[in-house]
Amino acid sequence: MDGYAPRGDAPGLGITVDEAAVRAADRTGHGWRDPVWRHADGSFAEW
């Protein structure tokens, strides 16, 4: 569509949240941790 998406007629973003999947993922948890960034000399770099 030439880089554009048509605007919807309904309110919201046009997505449906699967609440059961969200709740299952909440029970499972995750192991994600913030990355630690360092410069070549070993000094701390924040983003």
N, CA, C, O and CB atoms as a CASP TS submission, in Angstrom:
PFRMAT TS
TARGET T0000
AUTHOR 0000-0000-0000
METHOD Language model
MODEL 1
PARENT N/A
ATOM      1  N   MET     1       0.814  -1.187   0.000  1.00  0.00           N
ATOM      2  CA  MET     1       0.000   0.000   0.000  1.00  0.00           C
ATOM      3  C   MET     1       0.861   1.255   0.000  1.00  0.00           C
ATOM      4  O   MET     1       0.497   2.249   0.629  1.00  0.00           O
ATOM      5  CB  MET     1      -0.928  -0.004   1.191  1.00  0.00           C
ATOM      6  N   ASP     2       1.948   1.231  -0.664  1.00  0.00           N
ATOM      7  CA  ASP     2       2.826   2.391  -0.783  1.00  0.00           C
ATOM      8  C   ASP     2       3.314   2.912   0.559  1.00  0.00           C
ATOM      9  O   ASP     2       3.520   4.116   0.711  1.00  0.00           O
ATOM     10  CB  ASP     2       2.117   3.489  -1.511  1.00  0.00           C
ATOM     11  N   GLY     3       3.506   2.026   1.539  1.00  0.00           N
ATOM     12  CA  GLY     3       4.042   2.441   2.831  1.00  0.00           C
ATOM     13  C   GLY     3       3.008   2.961   3.807  1.00  0.00           C
ATOM     14  O   GLY     3       3.372   3.490   4.857  1.00  0.00           O
ATOM     15  N   TYR     4       1.749   2.830   3.499  1.00  0.00           N
ATOM     16  CA  TYR     4       0.692   3.314   4.378  1.00  0.00           C
ATOM     17  C   TYR     4      -0.277   2.185   4.696  1.00  0.00           C
ATOM     18  O   TYR     4      -0.449   1.257   3.906  1.00  0.00           O
ATOM     19  CB  TYR     4      -0.052   4.499   3.737  1.00  0.00           C
ATOM     20  N   ALA     5      -0.903   2.274   5.855  1.00  0.00           N
ATOM     21  CA  ALA     5      -1.950   1.332   6.231  1.00  0.00           C
ATOM     22  C   ALA     5      -3.255   2.114   6.326  1.00  0.00           C
ATOM     23  O   ALA     5      -3.258   3.253   6.792  1.00  0.00           O
ATOM     24  CB  ALA     5      -1.616   0.601   7.588  1.00  0.00           C
ATOM     25  N   PRO     6      -4.349   1.525   5.897  1.00  0.00           N
ATOM     26  CA  PRO     6      -5.611   2.248   5.981  1.00  0.00           C
ATOM     27  C   PRO     6      -6.039   2.472   7.431  1.00  0.00           C
ATOM     28  O   PRO     6      -5.803   1.625   8.293  1.00  0.00           O
ATOM     29  CB  PRO     6      -6.698   1.493   5.229  1.00  0.00           C
ATOM     30  N   ARG     7      -6.661   3.605   7.688  1.00  0.00           N
ATOM     31  CA  ARG     7      -7.155   3.921   9.016  1.00  0.00           C
ATOM     32  C   ARG     7      -8.429   3.117   9.267  1.00  0.00           C
ATOM     33  O   ARG     7      -9.322   3.068   8.421  1.00  0.00           O
ATOM     34  CB  ARG     7      -7.416   5.449   9.168  1.00  0.00           C
ATOM     35  N   GLY     8      -8.500   2.494  10.429  1.00  0.00           N
ATOM     36  CA  GLY     8      -9.675   1.705  10.756  1.00  0.00           C
ATOM     37  C   GLY     8     -10.847   2.573  11.184  1.00  0.00           C
ATOM     38  O   GLY     8     -10.677   3.735  11.555  1.00  0.00           O
ATOM     39  N   ASP     9     -12.028   1.995  11.126  1.00  0.00           N
ATOM     40  CA  ASP     9     -13.240   2.708  11.537  1.00  0.00           C
ATOM     41  C   ASP     9     -13.547   2.504  13.017  1.00  0.00           C
ATOM     42  O   ASP     9     -14.247   3.321  13.616  1.00  0.00           O
ATOM     43  CB  ASP     9     -14.425   2.251  10.699  1.00  0.00           C
ATOM     44  N   ALA    10     -13.040   1.437  13.613  1.00  0.00           N
ATOM     45  CA  ALA    10     -13.314   1.115  15.010  1.00  0.00           C
ATOM     46  C   ALA    10     -12.289   1.796  15.919  1.00  0.00           C
ATOM     47  O   ALA    10     -11.199   2.147  15.468  1.00  0.00           O
ATOM     48  CB  ALA    10     -13.299  -0.415  15.229  1.00  0.00           C
ATOM     49  N   PRO    11     -12.633   1.983  17.193  1.00  0.00           N
ATOM     50  CA  PRO    11     -11.661   2.563  18.124  1.00  0.00           C
ATOM     51  C   PRO    11     -10.527   1.584  18.424  1.00  0.00           C
ATOM     52  O   PRO    11     -10.689   0.373  18.277  1.00  0.00           O
ATOM     53  CB  PRO    11     -12.356   2.976  19.429  1.00  0.00           C
ATOM     54  N   GLY    12      -9.406   2.104  18.835  1.00  0.00           N
ATOM     55  CA  GLY    12      -8.273   1.271  19.215  1.00  0.00           C
ATOM     56  C   GLY    12      -7.309   1.046  18.071  1.00  0.00           C
ATOM     57  O   GLY    12      -7.382   1.704  17.033  1.00  0.00           O
ATOM     58  N   LEU    13      -6.397   0.095  18.280  1.00  0.00           N
ATOM     59  CA  LEU    13      -5.337  -0.172  17.310  1.00  0.00           C
ATOM     60  C   LEU    13      -5.697  -1.276  16.320  1.00  0.00           C
ATOM     61  O   LEU    13      -4.922  -1.563  15.407  1.00  0.00           O
ATOM     62  CB  LEU    13      -4.070  -0.544  18.031  1.00  0.00           C
ATOM     63  N   GLY    14      -6.840  -1.884  16.485  1.00  0.00           N
ATOM     64  CA  GLY    14      -7.244  -2.938  15.560  1.00  0.00           C
ATOM     65  C   GLY    14      -6.644  -4.287  15.886  1.00  0.00           C
ATOM     66  O   GLY    14      -6.523  -5.140  15.007  1.00  0.00           O
ATOM     67  N   ILE    15      -6.263  -4.495  17.151  1.00  0.00           N
ATOM     68  CA  ILE    15      -5.733  -5.790  17.570  1.00  0.00           C
ATOM     69  C   ILE    15      -6.644  -6.374  18.642  1.00  0.00           C
ATOM     70  O   ILE    15      -7.373  -5.646  19.316  1.00  0.00           O
ATOM     71  CB  ILE    15      -4.273  -5.655  18.098  1.00  0.00           C
ATOM     72  N   THR    16      -6.597  -7.673  18.791  1.00  0.00           N
ATOM     73  CA  THR    16      -7.331  -8.357  19.834  1.00  0.00           C
ATOM     74  C   THR    16      -6.324  -9.059  20.728  1.00  0.00           C
ATOM     75  O   THR    16      -5.511  -9.851  20.252  1.00  0.00           O
ATOM     76  CB  THR    16      -8.362  -9.359  19.242  1.00  0.00           C
ATOM     77  N   VAL    17      -6.375  -8.772  22.016  1.00  0.00           N
ATOM     78  CA  VAL    17      -5.451  -9.381  22.973  1.00  0.00           C
ATOM     79  C   VAL    17      -6.006 -10.728  23.402  1.00  0.00           C
ATOM     80  O   VAL    17      -7.162 -10.829  23.813  1.00  0.00           O
ATOM     81  CB  VAL    17      -5.223  -8.459  24.206  1.00  0.00           C
ATOM     82  N   ASP    18      -5.176 -11.765  23.304  1.00  0.00           N
ATOM     83  CA  ASP    18      -5.550 -13.104  23.765  1.00  0.00           C
ATOM     84  C   ASP    18      -5.261 -13.161  25.260  1.00  0.00           C
ATOM     85  O   ASP    18      -4.134 -13.451  25.662  1.00  0.00           O
ATOM     86  CB  ASP    18      -4.768 -14.237  22.980  1.00  0.00           C
ATOM     87  N   GLU    19      -6.263 -12.890  26.083  1.00  0.00           N
ATOM     88  CA  GLU    19      -6.069 -12.792  27.523  1.00  0.00           C
ATOM     89  C   GLU    19      -5.558 -14.100  28.117  1.00  0.00           C
ATOM     90  O   GLU    19      -4.746 -14.073  29.042  1.00  0.00           O
ATOM     91  CB  GLU    19      -7.367 -12.390  28.197  1.00  0.00           C
ATOM     92  N   ALA    20      -6.009 -15.234  27.614  1.00  0.00           N
ATOM     93  CA  ALA    20      -5.547 -16.528  28.125  1.00  0.00           C
ATOM     94  C   ALA    20      -4.053 -16.698  27.879  1.00  0.00           C
ATOM     95  O   ALA    20      -3.341 -17.220  28.738  1.00  0.00           O
ATOM     96  CB  ALA    20      -6.327 -17.682  27.467  1.00  0.00           C
ATOM     97  N   ALA    21      -3.565 -16.259  26.709  1.00  0.00           N
ATOM     98  CA  ALA    21      -2.143 -16.365  26.412  1.00  0.00           C
ATOM     99  C   ALA    21      -1.331 -15.432  27.304  1.00  0.00           C
ATOM    100  O   ALA    21      -0.237 -15.790  27.741  1.00  0.00           O
ATOM    101  CB  ALA    21      -1.880 -16.048  24.937  1.00  0.00           C
ATOM    102  N   VAL    22      -1.853 -14.246  27.577  1.00  0.00           N
ATOM    103  CA  VAL    22      -1.157 -13.296  28.455  1.00  0.00           C
ATOM    104  C   VAL    22      -1.054 -13.866  29.863  1.00  0.00           C
ATOM    105  O   VAL    22       0.001 -13.795  30.493  1.00  0.00           O
ATOM    106  CB  VAL    22      -1.889 -11.930  28.482  1.00  0.00           C
ATOM    107  N   ARG    23      -2.147 -14.428  30.349  1.00  0.00           N
ATOM    108  CA  ARG    23      -2.124 -15.014  31.697  1.00  0.00           C
ATOM    109  C   ARG    23      -1.189 -16.218  31.777  1.00  0.00           C
ATOM    110  O   ARG    23      -0.509 -16.401  32.787  1.00  0.00           O
ATOM    111  CB  ARG    23      -3.535 -15.429  32.117  1.00  0.00           C
ATOM    112  N   ALA    24      -1.144 -17.038  30.736  1.00  0.00           N
ATOM    113  CA  ALA    24      -0.226 -18.185  30.714  1.00  0.00           C
ATOM    114  C   ALA    24       1.224 -17.715  30.711  1.00  0.00           C
ATOM    115  O   ALA    24       2.063 -18.283  31.410  1.00  0.00           O
ATOM    116  CB  ALA    24      -0.497 -19.075  29.482  1.00  0.00           C
ATOM    117  N   ALA    25       1.518 -16.691  29.935  1.00  0.00           N
ATOM    118  CA  ALA    25       2.879 -16.151  29.895  1.00  0.00           C
ATOM    119  C   ALA    25       3.264 -15.556  31.243  1.00  0.00           C
ATOM    120  O   ALA    25       4.425 -15.639  31.643  1.00  0.00           O
ATOM    121  CB  ALA    25       3.006 -15.089  28.793  1.00  0.00           C
ATOM    122  N   ASP    26       2.309 -14.958  31.947  1.00  0.00           N
ATOM    123  CA  ASP    26       2.577 -14.390  33.263  1.00  0.00           C
ATOM    124  C   ASP    26       2.944 -15.482  34.261  1.00  0.00           C
ATOM    125  O   ASP    26       3.806 -15.275  35.114  1.00  0.00           O
ATOM    126  CB  ASP    26       1.362 -13.602  33.764  1.00  0.00           C
ATOM    127  N   ARG    27       2.303 -16.632  34.164  1.00  0.00           N
ATOM    128  CA  ARG    27       2.622 -17.749  35.062  1.00  0.00           C
ATOM    129  C   ARG    27       4.002 -18.325  34.763  1.00  0.00           C
ATOM    130  O   ARG    27       4.708 -18.764  35.671  1.00  0.00           O
ATOM    131  CB  ARG    27       1.560 -18.850  34.944  1.00  0.00           C
ATOM    132  N   THR    28       4.379 -18.322  33.496  1.00  0.00           N
ATOM    133  CA  THR    28       5.655 -18.903  33.084  1.00  0.00           C
ATOM    134  C   THR    28       6.833 -18.054  33.536  1.00  0.00           C
ATOM    135  O   THR    28       7.871 -18.586  33.928  1.00  0.00           O
ATOM    136  CB  THR    28       5.692 -19.075  31.576  1.00  0.00           C
ATOM    137  N   GLY    29       6.676 -16.741  33.482  1.00  0.00           N
ATOM    138  CA  GLY    29       7.770 -15.843  33.845  1.00  0.00           C
ATOM    139  C   GLY    29       8.771 -15.730  32.701  1.00  0.00           C
ATOM    140  O   GLY    29       8.536 -16.233  31.602  1.00  0.00           O
ATOM    141  N   HIS    30       9.862 -15.081  32.967  1.00  0.00           N
ATOM    142  CA  HIS    30      10.899 -14.891  31.952  1.00  0.00           C
ATOM    143  C   HIS    30      12.255 -14.753  32.627  1.00  0.00           C
ATOM    144  O   HIS    30      12.334 -14.543  33.838  1.00  0.00           O
ATOM    145  CB  HIS    30      10.598 -13.648  31.076  1.00  0.00           C
ATOM    146  N   GLY    31      13.310 -14.869  31.852  1.00  0.00           N
ATOM    147  CA  GLY    31      14.665 -14.737  32.375  1.00  0.00           C
ATOM    148  C   GLY    31      15.399 -13.552  31.788  1.00  0.00           C
ATOM    149  O   GLY    31      16.630 -13.514  31.790  1.00  0.00           O
ATOM    150  N   TRP    32      14.640 -12.573  31.278  1.00  0.00           N
ATOM    151  CA  TRP    32      15.285 -11.440  30.626  1.00  0.00           C
ATOM    152  C   TRP    32      15.934 -10.535  31.652  1.00  0.00           C
ATOM    153  O   TRP    32      15.359 -10.255  32.704  1.00  0.00           O
ATOM    154  CB  TRP    32      14.278 -10.654  29.790  1.00  0.00           C
ATOM    155  N   ARG    33      17.133 -10.080  31.340  1.00  0.00           N
ATOM    156  CA  ARG    33      17.858  -9.141  32.201  1.00  0.00           C
ATOM    157  C   ARG    33      18.363  -7.996  31.339  1.00  0.00           C
ATOM    158  O   ARG    33      18.634  -8.171  30.151  1.00  0.00           O
ATOM    159  CB  ARG    33      19.042  -9.844  32.948  1.00  0.00           C
ATOM    160  N   ASP    34      18.486  -6.834  31.941  1.00  0.00           N
ATOM    161  CA  ASP    34      19.047  -5.699  31.225  1.00  0.00           C
ATOM    162  C   ASP    34      20.466  -6.013  30.784  1.00  0.00           C
ATOM    163  O   ASP    34      21.247  -6.564  31.560  1.00  0.00           O
ATOM    164  CB  ASP    34      19.021  -4.436  32.099  1.00  0.00           C
ATOM    165  N   PRO    35      20.811  -5.670  29.551  1.00  0.00           N
ATOM    166  CA  PRO    35      22.192  -5.888  29.111  1.00  0.00           C
ATOM    167  C   PRO    35      23.134  -4.903  29.794  1.00  0.00           C
ATOM    168  O   PRO    35      22.733  -3.792  30.142  1.00  0.00           O
ATOM    169  CB  PRO    35      22.302  -5.755  27.580  1.00  0.00           C
ATOM    170  N   VAL    36      24.359  -5.305  29.980  1.00  0.00           N
ATOM    171  CA  VAL    36      25.386  -4.425  30.526  1.00  0.00           C
ATOM    172  C   VAL    36      26.290  -4.030  29.369  1.00  0.00           C
ATOM    173  O   VAL    36      26.955  -4.874  28.768  1.00  0.00           O
ATOM    174  CB  VAL    36      26.201  -5.119  31.690  1.00  0.00           C
ATOM    175  N   TRP    37      26.305  -2.751  29.066  1.00  0.00           N
ATOM    176  CA  TRP    37      27.084  -2.248  27.944  1.00  0.00           C
ATOM    177  C   TRP    37      28.409  -1.704  28.456  1.00  0.00           C
ATOM    178  O   TRP    37      28.453  -0.988  29.456  1.00  0.00           O
ATOM    179  CB  TRP    37      26.304  -1.158  27.171  1.00  0.00           C
ATOM    180  N   ARG    38      29.482  -2.047  27.766  1.00  0.00           N
ATOM    181  CA  ARG    38      30.813  -1.572  28.148  1.00  0.00           C
ATOM    182  C   ARG    38      31.554  -1.082  26.909  1.00  0.00           C
ATOM    183  O   ARG    38      31.371  -1.598  25.807  1.00  0.00           O
ATOM    184  CB  ARG    38      31.622  -2.692  28.860  1.00  0.00           C
ATOM    185  N   HIS    39      32.388  -0.081  27.120  1.00  0.00           N
ATOM    186  CA  HIS    39      33.246   0.416  26.061  1.00  0.00           C
ATOM    187  C   HIS    39      34.426  -0.545  25.878  1.00  0.00           C
ATOM    188  O   HIS    39      34.612  -1.457  26.684  1.00  0.00           O
ATOM    189  CB  HIS    39      33.742   1.855  26.380  1.00  0.00           C
ATOM    190  N   ALA    40      35.202  -0.349  24.847  1.00  0.00           N
ATOM    191  CA  ALA    40      36.359  -1.220  24.577  1.00  0.00           C
ATOM    192  C   ALA    40      37.346  -1.235  25.749  1.00  0.00           C
ATOM    193  O   ALA    40      38.022  -2.237  25.981  1.00  0.00           O
ATOM    194  CB  ALA    40      37.080  -0.760  23.299  1.00  0.00           C
ATOM    195  N   ASP    41      37.427  -0.109  26.496  1.00  0.00           N
ATOM    196  CA  ASP    41      38.356  -0.041  27.632  1.00  0.00           C
ATOM    197  C   ASP    41      37.767  -0.653  28.909  1.00  0.00           C
ATOM    198  O   ASP    41      38.422  -0.651  29.951  1.00  0.00           O
ATOM    199  CB  ASP    41      38.746   1.410  27.894  1.00  0.00           C
ATOM    200  N   GLY    42      36.527  -1.182  28.836  1.00  0.00           N
ATOM    201  CA  GLY    42      35.896  -1.814  29.998  1.00  0.00           C
ATOM    202  C   GLY    42      35.045  -0.880  30.822  1.00  0.00           C
ATOM    203  O   GLY    42      34.375  -1.329  31.752  1.00  0.00           O
ATOM    204  N   SER    43      35.046   0.413  30.514  1.00  0.00           N
ATOM    205  CA  SER    43      34.231   1.348  31.295  1.00  0.00           C
ATOM    206  C   SER    43      32.751   1.160  30.960  1.00  0.00           C
ATOM    207  O   SER    43      32.401   0.712  29.868  1.00  0.00           O
ATOM    208  CB  SER    43      34.666   2.813  31.024  1.00  0.00           C
ATOM    209  N   PHE    44      31.905   1.504  31.903  1.00  0.00           N
ATOM    210  CA  PHE    44      30.467   1.322  31.772  1.00  0.00           C
ATOM    211  C   PHE    44      29.889   2.281  30.743  1.00  0.00           C
ATOM    212  O   PHE    44      30.237   3.462  30.718  1.00  0.00           O
ATOM    213  CB  PHE    44      29.782   1.519  33.119  1.00  0.00           C
ATOM    214  N   ALA    45      29.017   1.775  29.905  1.00  0.00           N
ATOM    215  CA  ALA    45      28.361   2.596  28.889  1.00  0.00           C
ATOM    216  C   ALA    45      26.859   2.431  29.048  1.00  0.00           C
ATOM    217  O   ALA    45      26.360   1.306  29.052  1.00  0.00           O
ATOM    218  CB  ALA    45      28.823   2.201  27.443  1.00  0.00           C
ATOM    219  N   GLU    46      26.140   3.518  29.177  1.00  0.00           N
ATOM    220  CA  GLU    46      24.696   3.463  29.290  1.00  0.00           C
ATOM    221  C   GLU    46      24.088   3.772  27.944  1.00  0.00           C
ATOM    222  O   GLU    46      24.033   4.936  27.548  1.00  0.00           O
ATOM    223  CB  GLU    46      24.183   4.437  30.362  1.00  0.00           C
ATOM    224  N   TRP    47      23.637   2.778  27.244  1.00  0.00           N
ATOM    225  CA  TRP    47      23.006   2.880  25.950  1.00  0.00           C
ATOM    226  C   TRP    47      23.858   3.708  25.045  1.00  0.00           C
ATOM    227  O   TRP    47      23.501   3.922  23.886  1.00  0.00           O
ATOM    228  CB  TRP    47      21.616   3.465  26.059  1.00  0.00           C
TER
END
